[in-house]
Amino acid sequence: MSQYILIQSKSAWASGGVADFYAMAHQLAAAGHEVTLFLVQNGVLSARAGARDLHLSEIAGPRLRVLADDFSLRERAIDAERLAPGIAAAAIGVVVDLLAAGARSIWN
Amino acid sequence: MAKITLGIMDPPYESANTTTAFRLIDCALRKGHEVFVFCYEGATALGYSGQKKHANAVHGSSLEEEDHPNPKEWIAALFRLAGQRGVKLTWCNCGLCVDERGVENQVEGACRGSPVSAWNNFEDASGALLIGTN
């Protein structure tokens, strides 16, 4: 099984492709891979508690971590303590650590 | 320590992707990793040495007050950081893309390559990320 780092930079309301990207993350995890979905830039808008997004919290699970970039959250005045269930704030170093460990990456 | 290869394509002043790319490079260098950056298409203008700061008449600020940031200075800062940390940073521009845009005068340390350089460095990196344009 492989490690994947999937980086979502767009908000779910900007592109229909975002939902497909979430689905791919979910499917990779369901196939047994270790997946980190890292939300960055406008991608973190979906991490807000109460955001009417495409079930981001529901896809998070033991094999699929959903993280929101702390810098992008601060830029948008989103309180890291008030994210949707299953989503945690994280530093961008998480991405670097995964790349250094050989994770496969996809940016959207 | 690992080697991380990053491919970037966005031109300066246009996308938050550039900020994120610079943050990733900075973080990787601080963690002691070797970093290879391949600039393709518009990203080759990031290191163009002809970039100039400007005043902002709308804000009513002078050149000094505006302190407009230019990416060539960020690249220079990354080279300084790499030097301080004793890690290798390669900033490689696609030569054809440079010629198309007339941005051959680059910040000190940037080099010229081709998609072959990108291929080789994506292949032998511990991890690689391509940040494409949207």
gemmi code that builds the backbone of each chain (N, CA, C; Angstrom):
import gemmi

chains = {
    "A": [
        ("MET", (0.841, -1.193, 0.000), (0.000, 0.000, 0.000), (0.884, 1.254, 0.000)),
        ("SER", (0.402, 2.300, -0.602), (1.193, 3.515, -0.766), (0.647, 4.658, 0.082)),
        ("GLN", (1.515, 5.652, 0.233), (1.088, 6.887, 0.896), (0.795, 7.936, -0.174)),
        ("TYR", (-0.273, 8.649, 0.001), (-0.644, 9.715, -0.928), (-0.830, 11.022, -0.177)),
        ("ILE", (-0.351, 12.096, -0.809), (-0.667, 13.434, -0.315), (-1.425, 14.148, -1.438)),
        ("LEU", (-2.675, 14.413, -1.184), (-3.530, 15.094, -2.150), (-3.765, 16.514, -1.655)),
        ("ILE", (-3.464, 17.478, -2.486), (-3.540, 18.872, -2.062), (-4.644, 19.583, -2.848)),
        ("GLN", (-5.600, 20.111, -2.112), (-6.726, 20.796, -2.742), (-6.618, 22.296, -2.485)),
        ("SER", (-6.431, 23.071, -3.548), (-6.241, 24.513, -3.385), (-7.489, 25.316, -3.729)),
        ("LYS", (-8.499, 24.665, -4.251), (-9.701, 25.403, -4.677), (-10.842, 25.167, -3.689)),
        ("SER", (-11.721, 26.142, -3.623), (-12.913, 25.933, -2.800), (-13.882, 25.031, -3.558)),
        ("ALA", (-14.714, 24.348, -2.796), (-15.659, 23.408, -3.405), (-16.682, 24.125, -4.277)),
        ("TRP", (-16.806, 25.443, -4.081), (-17.814, 26.202, -4.832), (-17.214, 26.845, -6.079)),
        ("ALA", (-15.928, 26.632, -6.296), (-15.265, 27.231, -7.450), (-15.185, 26.277, -8.627)),
        ("SER", (-15.226, 25.001, -8.332), (-15.033, 24.030, -9.412), (-15.700, 22.712, -9.056)),
        ("GLY", (-16.413, 22.165, -10.010), (-17.021, 20.852, -9.807), (-15.982, 19.758, -9.657)),
        ("GLY", (-14.772, 20.041, -10.121), (-13.708, 19.046, -10.019), (-13.283, 18.769, -8.593)),
        ("VAL", (-13.613, 19.684, -7.680), (-13.224, 19.497, -6.279), (-13.916, 18.264, -5.702)),
        ("ALA", (-15.183, 18.102, -6.020), (-15.914, 16.927, -5.515), (-15.279, 15.644, -6.045)),
        ("ASP", (-14.858, 15.670, -7.291), (-14.191, 14.492, -7.861), (-12.873, 14.216, -7.135)),
        ("PHE", (-12.194, 15.295, -6.762), (-10.917, 15.145, -6.053), (-11.145, 14.504, -4.685)),
        ("TYR", (-12.182, 14.965, -3.976), (-12.536, 14.350, -2.694), (-12.841, 12.856, -2.910)),
        ("ALA", (-13.593, 12.589, -3.968), (-13.988, 11.198, -4.232), (-12.755, 10.332, -4.493)),
        ("MET", (-11.786, 10.900, -5.201), (-10.563, 10.145, -5.471), (-9.829, 9.839, -4.160)),
        ("ALA", (-9.776, 10.836, -3.273), (-9.134, 10.616, -1.969), (-9.843, 9.488, -1.225)),
        ("HIS", (-11.154, 9.534, -1.240), (-11.952, 8.518, -0.554), (-11.703, 7.136, -1.156)),
        ("GLN", (-11.657, 7.083, -2.475), (-11.461, 5.793, -3.147), (-10.066, 5.227, -2.895)),
        ("LEU", (-9.058, 6.102, -2.864), (-7.695, 5.630, -2.571), (-7.632, 5.041, -1.159)),
        ("ALA", (-8.283, 5.719, -0.223), (-8.305, 5.213, 1.154), (-9.071, 3.897, 1.234)),
        ("ALA", (-10.173, 3.834, 0.510), (-10.979, 2.608, 0.518), (-10.196, 1.432, -0.083)),
        ("ALA", (-9.256, 1.754, -0.972), (-8.426, 0.713, -1.584), (-7.270, 0.302, -0.679)),
        ("GLY", (-7.178, 0.931, 0.493), (-6.176, 0.519, 1.468), (-4.951, 1.413, 1.557)),
        ("HIS", (-4.914, 2.481, 0.793), (-3.768, 3.391, 0.844), (-3.919, 4.373, 2.010)),
        ("GLU", (-2.771, 4.891, 2.454), (-2.768, 5.934, 3.484), (-2.846, 7.279, 2.777)),
        ("VAL", (-3.907, 8.022, 3.031), (-4.145, 9.248, 2.271), (-4.234, 10.451, 3.209)),
        ("THR", (-3.547, 11.510, 2.819), (-3.722, 12.798, 3.487), (-4.285, 13.773, 2.470)),
        ("LEU", (-5.440, 14.322, 2.780), (-6.036, 15.375, 1.947), (-5.730, 16.693, 2.636)),
        ("PHE", (-4.879, 17.499, 2.003), (-4.420, 18.746, 2.610), (-5.103, 19.908, 1.898)),
        ("LEU", (-5.881, 20.663, 2.639), (-6.593, 21.815, 2.079), (-5.721, 23.050, 2.242)),
        ("VAL", (-5.571, 23.794, 1.156), (-4.716, 24.978, 1.212), (-5.372, 26.077, 0.379)),
        ("GLN", (-4.947, 27.321, 0.610), (-5.511, 28.481, -0.103), (-7.043, 28.461, 0.063)),
        ("ASN", (-7.809, 28.684, -0.999), (-9.267, 28.683, -0.842), (-9.838, 27.305, -0.535)),
        ("GLY", (-9.020, 26.292, -0.630), (-9.467, 24.947, -0.271), (-9.904, 24.844, 1.177)),
        ("VAL", (-9.369, 25.729, 2.045), (-9.718, 25.648, 3.474), (-11.124, 26.167, 3.763)),
        ("LEU", (-11.738, 26.853, 2.810), (-13.100, 27.360, 3.053), (-14.062, 26.208, 3.340)),
        ("SER", (-13.762, 25.061, 2.777), (-14.617, 23.889, 2.995), (-14.453, 23.303, 4.398)),
        ("ALA", (-13.411, 23.712, 5.094), (-13.121, 23.125, 6.412), (-13.918, 23.780, 7.530)),
        ("ARG", (-14.603, 24.877, 7.246), (-15.348, 25.593, 8.289), (-16.495, 24.744, 8.814)),
        ("ALA", (-16.663, 24.772, 10.122), (-17.832, 24.095, 10.701), (-19.071, 24.778, 10.131)),
        ("GLY", (-19.985, 23.997, 9.655), (-21.216, 24.561, 9.115), (-21.177, 24.871, 7.637)),
        ("ALA", (-19.988, 24.746, 7.024), (-19.924, 24.987, 5.581), (-20.732, 23.915, 4.860)),
        ("ARG", (-21.525, 24.330, 3.922), (-22.339, 23.365, 3.183), (-21.501, 22.807, 2.041)),
        ("ASP", (-20.633, 21.917, 2.431), (-19.726, 21.340, 1.442), (-20.120, 19.891, 1.180)),
        ("LEU", (-19.301, 19.255, 0.399), (-19.640, 17.937, -0.118), (-19.164, 16.843, 0.834)),
        ("HIS", (-19.641, 16.883, 2.053), (-19.416, 15.808, 3.010), (-17.939, 15.555, 3.297)),
        ("LEU", (-17.178, 16.638, 3.407), (-15.750, 16.477, 3.702), (-15.536, 15.712, 5.002)),
        ("SER", (-16.307, 16.071, 6.033), (-16.140, 15.401, 7.325), (-16.434, 13.919, 7.218)),
        ("GLU", (-17.371, 13.583, 6.355), (-17.799, 12.185, 6.260), (-16.746, 11.299, 5.607)),
        ("ILE", (-15.893, 11.867, 4.756), (-14.893, 11.013, 4.107), (-13.660, 10.815, 4.984)),
        ("ALA", (-13.477, 11.696, 5.977), (-12.323, 11.534, 6.871), (-12.459, 10.231, 7.644)),
        ("GLY", (-11.365, 9.556, 7.813), (-11.414, 8.281, 8.523), (-10.016, 7.811, 8.861)),
        ("PRO", (-9.901, 6.573, 9.328), (-8.593, 6.068, 9.767), (-7.524, 6.116, 8.669)),
        ("ARG", (-7.921, 5.904, 7.424), (-6.934, 5.913, 6.336), (-6.939, 7.223, 5.549)),
        ("LEU", (-7.807, 8.144, 5.926), (-7.887, 9.417, 5.203), (-7.921, 10.573, 6.204)),
        ("ARG", (-6.769, 11.227, 6.323), (-6.682, 12.422, 7.179), (-7.084, 13.621, 6.347)),
        ("VAL", (-7.889, 14.485, 6.913), (-8.203, 15.743, 6.228), (-7.626, 16.876, 7.079)),
        ("LEU", (-6.679, 17.609, 6.501), (-5.993, 18.682, 7.214), (-6.184, 20.006, 6.486)),
        ("ALA", (-6.217, 21.078, 7.259), (-6.357, 22.419, 6.682), (-5.124, 23.246, 7.044)),
        ("ASP", (-4.545, 23.854, 6.049), (-3.318, 24.637, 6.218), (-3.552, 25.799, 7.201)),
        ("ASP", (-2.755, 25.848, 8.247), (-2.976, 26.861, 9.285), (-2.781, 28.288, 8.760)),
        ("PHE", (-1.833, 28.477, 7.868), (-1.572, 29.804, 7.287), (-2.781, 30.262, 6.459)),
        ("SER", (-3.312, 29.367, 5.643), (-4.479, 29.717, 4.816), (-5.695, 30.013, 5.687)),
        ("LEU", (-5.824, 29.298, 6.799), (-6.929, 29.563, 7.730), (-6.787, 30.968, 8.309)),
        ("ARG", (-5.573, 31.312, 8.750), (-5.359, 32.643, 9.342), (-5.624, 33.744, 8.323)),
        ("GLU", (-5.166, 33.534, 7.082), (-5.389, 34.541, 6.035), (-6.872, 34.845, 5.866)),
        ("ARG", (-7.704, 33.819, 6.074), (-9.151, 33.957, 5.841), (-9.940, 34.127, 7.130)),
        ("ALA", (-9.222, 34.389, 8.215), (-9.852, 34.628, 9.531), (-10.747, 33.467, 9.942)),
        ("ILE", (-10.310, 32.268, 9.649), (-11.055, 31.075, 10.073), (-10.380, 30.528, 11.325)),
        ("ASP", (-11.156, 30.397, 12.379), (-10.638, 29.921, 13.666), (-10.317, 28.423, 13.563)),
        ("ALA", (-9.061, 28.093, 13.798), (-8.634, 26.689, 13.701), (-9.328, 25.801, 14.718)),
        ("GLU", (-9.917, 26.413, 15.745), (-10.636, 25.631, 16.757), (-12.084, 25.356, 16.355)),
        ("ARG", (-12.491, 25.942, 15.255), (-13.894, 25.787, 14.860), (-14.012, 25.197, 13.457)),
        ("LEU", (-13.296, 24.122, 13.250), (-13.377, 23.440, 11.957), (-14.423, 22.333, 12.024)),
        ("ALA", (-14.828, 21.868, 10.879), (-15.808, 20.787, 10.822), (-15.224, 19.532, 11.474)),
        ("PRO", (-16.088, 18.664, 12.000), (-15.588, 17.433, 12.651), (-14.727, 16.622, 11.692)),
        ("GLY", (-13.651, 16.076, 12.226), (-12.786, 15.236, 11.411), (-11.711, 15.986, 10.659)),
        ("ILE", (-11.740, 17.320, 10.733), (-10.742, 18.130, 10.028), (-9.895, 18.868, 11.059)),
        ("ALA", (-8.589, 18.818, 10.890), (-7.681, 19.469, 11.835), (-6.793, 20.470, 11.110)),
        ("ALA", (-6.399, 21.507, 11.818), (-5.428, 22.456, 11.264), (-4.037, 21.831, 11.320)),
        ("ALA", (-3.218, 22.174, 10.336), (-1.855, 21.624, 10.312), (-0.924, 22.590, 9.592)),
        ("ALA", (0.344, 22.485, 9.910), (1.354, 23.300, 9.238), (1.732, 22.658, 7.909)),
        ("ILE", (2.262, 23.474, 7.015), (2.597, 22.972, 5.684), (3.755, 21.960, 5.741)),
        ("GLY", (4.422, 21.916, 6.873), (5.493, 20.937, 7.048), (5.009, 19.507, 6.909)),
        ("VAL", (3.716, 19.295, 7.136), (3.141, 17.952, 6.946), (3.346, 17.506, 5.502)),
        ("VAL", (3.134, 18.428, 4.575), (3.303, 18.099, 3.150), (4.764, 17.766, 2.866)),
        ("VAL", (5.652, 18.585, 3.405), (7.089, 18.353, 3.193), (7.500, 16.993, 3.763)),
        ("ASP", (7.017, 16.683, 4.959), (7.373, 15.398, 5.589), (6.903, 14.216, 4.739)),
        ("LEU", (5.699, 14.343, 4.201), (5.171, 13.240, 3.380), (5.945, 13.104, 2.069)),
        ("LEU", (6.285, 14.239, 1.458), (7.081, 14.175, 0.223), (8.450, 13.559, 0.504)),
        ("ALA", (9.040, 13.973, 1.608), (10.365, 13.432, 1.964), (10.302, 11.938, 2.230)),
        ("ALA", (9.134, 11.481, 2.678), (8.972, 10.046, 2.973), (8.566, 9.252, 1.734)),
        ("GLY", (8.432, 9.964, 0.598), (8.161, 9.248, -0.656), (6.694, 9.135, -1.027)),
        ("ALA", (5.844, 9.917, -0.360), (4.420, 9.862, -0.703), (4.190, 10.339, -2.135)),
        ("ARG", (3.208, 9.748, -2.768), (2.815, 10.195, -4.101), (1.920, 11.431, -3.947)),
        ("SER", (2.096, 12.384, -4.839), (1.390, 13.646, -4.650), (0.514, 13.996, -5.847)),
        ("ILE", (-0.567, 14.660, -5.553), (-1.416, 15.237, -6.605), (-1.903, 16.589, -6.112)),
        ("TRP", (-1.757, 17.593, -6.958), (-2.219, 18.963, -6.640), (-3.430, 19.258, -7.491)),
        ("ASN", (-4.419, 19.868, -6.866), (-5.555, 20.359, -7.657), (-5.853, 21.789, -7.231)),
    ],
    "B": [
        ("MET", (18.893, 13.053, 4.833), (17.885, 13.996, 4.381), (17.432, 13.654, 2.961)),
        ("ALA", (16.257, 14.093, 2.637), (15.636, 13.715, 1.362), (15.888, 14.769, 0.286)),
        ("LYS", (15.541, 14.388, -0.920), (15.540, 15.355, -2.018), (14.096, 15.521, -2.482)),
        ("ILE", (13.670, 16.766, -2.530), (12.298, 17.073, -2.948), (12.346, 17.896, -4.228)),
        ("THR", (11.588, 17.458, -5.211), (11.500, 18.195, -6.477), (10.121, 18.827, -6.580)),
        ("LEU", (10.135, 20.089, -6.965), (8.892, 20.837, -7.088), (8.808, 21.442, -8.487)),
        ("GLY", (7.718, 21.223, -9.164), (7.489, 21.853, -10.463), (6.463, 22.952, -10.319)),
        ("ILE", (6.782, 24.135, -10.833), (5.831, 25.245, -10.737), (5.653, 25.885, -12.108)),
        ("MET", (4.473, 26.405, -12.349), (4.141, 26.928, -13.677), (3.543, 28.325, -13.667)),
        ("ASP", (3.037, 28.778, -12.534), (2.330, 30.062, -12.516), (3.299, 31.235, -12.625)),
        ("PRO", (2.921, 32.260, -13.384), (3.754, 33.460, -13.468), (3.653, 34.281, -12.196)),
        ("PRO", (4.584, 35.215, -11.992), (4.534, 36.026, -10.773), (3.318, 36.934, -10.739)),
        ("TYR", (2.909, 37.307, -9.542), (1.866, 38.308, -9.273), (0.453, 37.847, -9.638)),
        ("GLU", (0.241, 36.561, -9.884), (-1.070, 36.154, -10.379), (-1.790, 35.099, -9.551)),
        ("SER", (-1.075, 34.298, -8.801), (-1.737, 33.158, -8.173), (-1.201, 32.905, -6.770)),
        ("ALA", (-2.109, 32.500, -5.886), (-1.689, 32.097, -4.540), (-0.836, 30.830, -4.595)),
        ("ASN", (-0.892, 30.125, -5.720), (-0.044, 28.938, -5.866), (1.430, 29.292, -5.654)),
        ("THR", (1.808, 30.487, -6.109), (3.210, 30.898, -5.981), (3.598, 31.013, -4.507)),
        ("THR", (2.731, 31.633, -3.723), (3.008, 31.768, -2.284), (3.157, 30.396, -1.639)),
        ("THR", (2.250, 29.493, -1.979), (2.315, 28.157, -1.387), (3.598, 27.438, -1.806)),
        ("ALA", (3.969, 27.592, -3.065), (5.207, 26.948, -3.531), (6.411, 27.476, -2.752)),
        ("PHE", (6.473, 28.800, -2.570), (7.588, 29.379, -1.825), (7.587, 28.895, -0.367)),
        ("ARG", (6.412, 28.756, 0.211), (6.330, 28.253, 1.590), (6.852, 26.812, 1.677)),
        ("LEU", (6.476, 26.003, 0.692), (6.942, 24.610, 0.699), (8.465, 24.537, 0.570)),
        ("ILE", (9.018, 25.349, -0.322), (10.470, 25.334, -0.527), (11.175, 25.789, 0.758)),
        ("ASP", (10.673, 26.877, 1.324), (11.264, 27.403, 2.563), (11.235, 26.340, 3.665)),
        ("CYS", (10.095, 25.684, 3.804), (9.940, 24.679, 4.858), (10.874, 23.493, 4.626)),
        ("ALA", (10.958, 23.058, 3.370), (11.815, 21.909, 3.060), (13.282, 22.224, 3.362)),
        ("LEU", (13.720, 23.436, 3.006), (15.110, 23.825, 3.286), (15.360, 23.882, 4.797)),
        ("ARG", (14.387, 24.432, 5.525), (14.542, 24.527, 6.989), (14.600, 23.148, 7.632)),
        ("LYS", (13.974, 22.171, 6.985), (14.023, 20.798, 7.511), (15.278, 20.062, 7.034)),
        ("GLY", (16.097, 20.753, 6.231), (17.383, 20.175, 5.835), (17.343, 19.349, 4.566)),
        ("HIS", (16.262, 19.462, 3.796), (16.160, 18.677, 2.564), (16.766, 19.423, 1.370)),
        ("GLU", (17.328, 18.665, 0.460), (17.732, 19.231, -0.827), (16.466, 19.518, -1.631)),
        ("VAL", (16.462, 20.658, -2.333), (15.269, 21.018, -3.103), (15.675, 21.348, -4.537)),
        ("PHE", (14.976, 20.737, -5.465), (15.138, 21.059, -6.892), (13.826, 21.669, -7.364)),
        ("VAL", (13.911, 22.901, -7.878), (12.717, 23.583, -8.382), (12.834, 23.696, -9.900)),
        ("PHE", (11.821, 23.220, -10.584), (11.788, 23.390, -12.040), (10.677, 24.362, -12.386)),
        ("CYS", (11.069, 25.483, -12.992), (10.104, 26.506, -13.400), (9.788, 26.338, -14.872)),
        ("TYR", (8.526, 26.190, -15.139), (8.067, 25.964, -16.509), (7.107, 27.082, -16.879)),
        ("GLU", (7.035, 27.360, -18.166), (6.113, 28.388, -18.677), (6.286, 29.701, -17.890)),
        ("GLY", (5.162, 30.284, -17.424), (5.209, 31.613, -16.802), (6.047, 31.690, -15.546)),
        ("ALA", (6.253, 30.560, -14.886), (7.034, 30.574, -13.642), (8.491, 30.965, -13.882)),
        ("THR", (8.939, 30.907, -15.134), (10.325, 31.301, -15.410), (10.546, 32.798, -15.179)),
        ("ALA", (9.433, 33.562, -15.104), (9.570, 35.004, -14.842), (9.708, 35.311, -13.350)),
        ("LEU", (9.560, 34.303, -12.513), (9.674, 34.545, -11.065), (11.045, 35.095, -10.701)),
        ("GLY", (12.067, 34.610, -11.394), (13.425, 35.020, -11.058), (13.971, 36.119, -11.951)),
        ("TYR", (13.122, 36.727, -12.749), (13.580, 37.781, -13.675), (14.144, 38.961, -12.883)),
        ("SER", (15.382, 39.301, -13.190), (16.053, 40.322, -12.375), (15.572, 41.740, -12.680)),
        ("GLY", (14.797, 41.902, -13.745), (14.314, 43.237, -14.100), (13.084, 43.679, -13.330)),
        ("GLN", (12.588, 42.846, -12.437), (11.411, 43.233, -11.640), (11.729, 44.485, -10.815)),
        ("LYS", (10.741, 45.385, -10.745), (10.964, 46.646, -10.027), (9.850, 46.906, -9.029)),
        ("LYS", (10.234, 47.439, -7.905), (9.236, 47.896, -6.930), (8.530, 49.116, -7.495)),
        ("HIS", (7.342, 49.400, -6.978), (6.640, 50.592, -7.468), (5.864, 51.244, -6.335)),
        ("ALA", (5.604, 52.539, -6.530), (4.722, 53.249, -5.603), (3.286, 52.866, -5.927)),
        ("ASN", (2.346, 53.270, -5.076), (0.940, 52.950, -5.328), (0.109, 54.213, -5.177)),
        ("ALA", (-0.274, 54.793, -6.321), (-1.013, 56.057, -6.296), (-2.388, 55.882, -5.662)),
        ("VAL", (-2.993, 54.726, -5.808), (-4.324, 54.483, -5.223), (-4.243, 54.515, -3.700)),
        ("HIS", (-3.199, 53.886, -3.184), (-3.001, 53.875, -1.724), (-2.354, 55.170, -1.230)),
        ("GLY", (-1.835, 55.938, -2.153), (-1.123, 57.149, -1.777), (0.210, 56.851, -1.127)),
        ("SER", (0.784, 55.704, -1.430), (2.050, 55.325, -0.794), (3.220, 55.483, -1.755)),
        ("SER", (4.325, 55.880, -1.182), (5.551, 56.034, -1.964), (6.140, 54.661, -2.249)),
        ("LEU", (7.175, 54.659, -3.040), (7.861, 53.388, -3.343), (8.334, 52.712, -2.057)),
        ("GLU", (8.892, 53.521, -1.155), (9.406, 52.953, 0.097), (8.266, 52.468, 0.989)),
        ("GLU", (7.194, 53.264, 1.060), (6.062, 52.888, 1.917), (5.350, 51.634, 1.380)),
        ("GLU", (5.223, 51.561, 0.074), (4.525, 50.419, -0.523), (5.341, 49.146, -0.322)),
        ("ASP", (6.661, 49.284, -0.456), (7.577, 48.145, -0.268), (7.053, 46.909, -0.993)),
        ("HIS", (6.759, 47.109, -2.249), (6.156, 46.053, -3.067), (7.089, 44.849, -3.159)),
        ("PRO", (6.609, 43.681, -2.776), (7.503, 42.514, -2.814), (7.648, 41.951, -4.223)),
        ("ASN", (8.834, 41.599, -4.564), (9.086, 40.967, -5.866), (9.634, 39.556, -5.647)),
        ("PRO", (9.132, 38.611, -6.433), (9.563, 37.225, -6.211), (11.052, 36.989, -6.414)),
        ("LYS", (11.713, 37.832, -7.200), (13.162, 37.631, -7.371), (13.859, 37.749, -6.014)),
        ("GLU", (13.302, 38.615, -5.134), (13.905, 38.779, -3.813), (13.617, 37.567, -2.925)),
        ("TRP", (12.459, 36.974, -3.123), (12.139, 35.768, -2.348), (13.066, 34.620, -2.761)),
        ("ILE", (13.342, 34.531, -4.073), (14.245, 33.463, -4.537), (15.645, 33.688, -3.962)),
        ("ALA", (16.085, 34.938, -4.007), (17.403, 35.244, -3.433), (17.431, 34.872, -1.949)),
        ("ALA", (16.328, 35.135, -1.248), (16.263, 34.802, 0.183), (16.325, 33.287, 0.389)),
        ("LEU", (15.701, 32.541, -0.511), (15.756, 31.078, -0.398), (17.184, 30.577, -0.616)),
        ("PHE", (17.896, 31.196, -1.564), (19.300, 30.804, -1.770), (20.135, 31.119, -0.525)),
        ("ARG", (19.856, 32.261, 0.097), (20.591, 32.607, 1.324), (20.295, 31.592, 2.424)),
        ("LEU", (19.015, 31.223, 2.538), (18.613, 30.247, 3.555), (19.313, 28.909, 3.321)),
        ("ALA", (19.332, 28.490, 2.057), (19.980, 27.207, 1.741), (21.455, 27.262, 2.131)),
        ("GLY", (22.090, 28.411, 1.848), (23.500, 28.570, 2.203), (23.718, 28.498, 3.703)),
        ("GLN", (22.832, 29.174, 4.434), (22.952, 29.170, 5.901), (22.762, 27.768, 6.470)),
        ("ARG", (21.859, 27.010, 5.865), (21.546, 25.664, 6.374), (22.471, 24.597, 5.805)),
        ("GLY", (23.264, 24.973, 4.805), (24.185, 24.002, 4.198), (23.466, 22.946, 3.383)),
        ("VAL", (22.338, 23.322, 2.781), (21.604, 22.381, 1.928), (21.563, 22.925, 0.502)),
        ("LYS", (21.323, 22.033, -0.435), (21.380, 22.406, -1.844), (20.008, 22.829, -2.352)),
        ("LEU", (19.971, 23.994, -2.983), (18.774, 24.462, -3.677), (19.145, 24.677, -5.136)),
        ("THR", (18.418, 24.039, -6.023), (18.603, 24.265, -7.458), (17.354, 24.943, -7.994)),
        ("TRP", (17.544, 26.075, -8.658), (16.416, 26.803, -9.247), (16.610, 26.751, -10.759)),
        ("CYS", (15.907, 25.847, -11.395), (16.146, 25.553, -12.815), (14.979, 26.052, -13.659)),
        ("ASN", (15.291, 26.881, -14.624), (14.264, 27.401, -15.529), (14.278, 26.652, -16.859)),
        ("CYS", (13.116, 26.402, -17.384), (13.001, 25.862, -18.740), (13.568, 26.900, -19.709)),
        ("GLY", (14.644, 26.556, -20.411), (15.334, 27.519, -21.264), (14.457, 28.055, -22.382)),
        ("LEU", (13.684, 27.169, -22.982), (12.818, 27.602, -24.078), (11.773, 28.602, -23.564)),
        ("CYS", (11.247, 28.334, -22.380), (10.236, 29.224, -21.781), (10.848, 30.589, -21.458)),
        ("VAL", (12.110, 30.562, -21.017), (12.830, 31.807, -20.724), (12.988, 32.630, -21.992)),
        ("ASP", (13.415, 31.965, -23.063), (13.642, 32.675, -24.319), (12.347, 33.261, -24.871)),
        ("GLU", (11.270, 32.482, -24.772), (9.974, 32.971, -25.259), (9.598, 34.283, -24.593)),
        ("ARG", (9.907, 34.380, -23.308), (9.461, 35.528, -22.518), (10.517, 36.614, -22.383)),
        ("GLY", (11.706, 36.360, -22.872), (12.770, 37.358, -22.778), (13.197, 37.638, -21.353)),
        ("VAL", (13.148, 36.616, -20.506), (13.492, 36.823, -19.087), (14.825, 36.142, -18.750)),
        ("GLU", (15.771, 36.252, -19.696), (17.043, 35.539, -19.511), (17.902, 36.135, -18.401)),
        ("ASN", (17.671, 37.397, -18.062), (18.436, 37.978, -16.953), (17.757, 37.577, -15.643)),
        ("GLN", (18.403, 36.661, -14.940), (17.780, 36.049, -13.768), (18.557, 36.351, -12.494)),
        ("VAL", (17.885, 36.166, -11.385), (18.502, 36.314, -10.081), (19.701, 35.364, -9.985)),
        ("GLU", (20.714, 35.793, -9.240), (21.930, 34.991, -9.118), (21.612, 33.608, -8.538)),
        ("GLY", (22.131, 32.598, -9.183), (21.935, 31.226, -8.700), (20.984, 30.421, -9.552)),
        ("ALA", (20.088, 31.111, -10.269), (19.149, 30.384, -11.126), (19.894, 29.799, -12.319)),
        ("CYS", (19.467, 28.641, -12.760), (20.130, 28.025, -13.902), (19.105, 27.686, -14.985)),
        ("ARG", (19.640, 27.255, -16.071), (18.835, 27.004, -17.258), (18.832, 25.507, -17.529)),
        ("GLY", (17.660, 24.976, -17.852), (17.572, 23.557, -18.142), (16.492, 23.289, -19.169)),
        ("SER", (16.007, 22.086, -19.159), (14.991, 21.687, -20.136), (14.048, 20.707, -19.439)),
        ("PRO", (12.988, 20.312, -20.109), (12.119, 19.290, -19.515), (12.869, 18.006, -19.155)),
        ("VAL", (14.009, 17.768, -19.814), (14.813, 16.597, -19.438), (15.333, 16.754, -18.007)),
        ("SER", (15.736, 17.995, -17.663), (16.183, 18.262, -16.288), (15.055, 17.950, -15.316)),
        ("ALA", (13.847, 18.369, -15.697), (12.700, 18.109, -14.824), (12.478, 16.613, -14.678)),
        ("TRP", (12.484, 15.920, -15.787), (12.246, 14.465, -15.767), (13.257, 13.768, -14.854)),
        ("ASN", (14.539, 14.081, -15.063), (15.579, 13.408, -14.279), (15.425, 13.690, -12.787)),
        ("ASN", (15.079, 14.926, -12.464), (14.993, 15.280, -11.050), (13.674, 14.857, -10.411)),
        ("PHE", (12.655, 14.674, -11.208), (11.433, 14.074, -10.666), (11.684, 12.593, -10.392)),
        ("GLU", (12.470, 11.971, -11.280), (12.718, 10.532, -11.131), (13.556, 10.202, -9.905)),
        ("ASP", (14.576, 11.010, -9.626), (15.484, 10.619, -8.537), (15.179, 11.318, -7.209)),
        ("ALA", (14.041, 12.012, -7.134), (13.667, 12.663, -5.875), (12.991, 11.671, -4.935)),
        ("SER", (13.105, 11.944, -3.656), (12.363, 11.149, -2.673), (10.871, 11.384, -2.859)),
        ("GLY", (10.542, 12.632, -3.105), (9.156, 13.003, -3.326), (9.095, 14.188, -4.264)),
        ("ALA", (8.025, 14.288, -5.021), (7.913, 15.360, -6.000), (6.482, 15.867, -6.060)),
        ("LEU", (6.366, 17.129, -6.389), (5.036, 17.738, -6.489), (5.022, 18.687, -7.674)),
        ("LEU", (4.021, 18.567, -8.505), (3.839, 19.495, -9.616), (2.632, 20.372, -9.318)),
        ("ILE", (2.880, 21.671, -9.248), (1.787, 22.628, -9.040), (1.478, 23.240, -10.397)),
        ("GLY", (0.475, 22.711, -11.038), (0.130, 23.181, -12.378), (-0.709, 24.444, -12.327)),
        ("THR", (-0.821, 25.120, -13.450), (-1.708, 26.282, -13.512), (-3.146, 25.789, -13.567)),
        ("ASN", (-4.058, 26.648, -13.175), (-5.473, 26.257, -13.197), (-6.133, 26.755, -14.469)),
    ],
}
model = gemmi.Model(1)
for chain_id, residues in chains.items():
    chain = gemmi.Chain(chain_id)
    for i, (resn, *xyz) in enumerate(residues, 1):
        res = gemmi.Residue()
        res.name, res.seqid = resn, gemmi.SeqId(i, " ")
        for name, pos in zip(("N", "CA", "C"), xyz):
            atom = gemmi.Atom()
            atom.name, atom.element = name, gemmi.Element(name[0])
            atom.pos, atom.b_iso = gemmi.Position(*pos), 0.0
            res.add_atom(atom)
        chain.add_residue(res)
    model.add_chain(chain)
structure = gemmi.Structure()
structure.add_model(model)
structure.setup_entities()
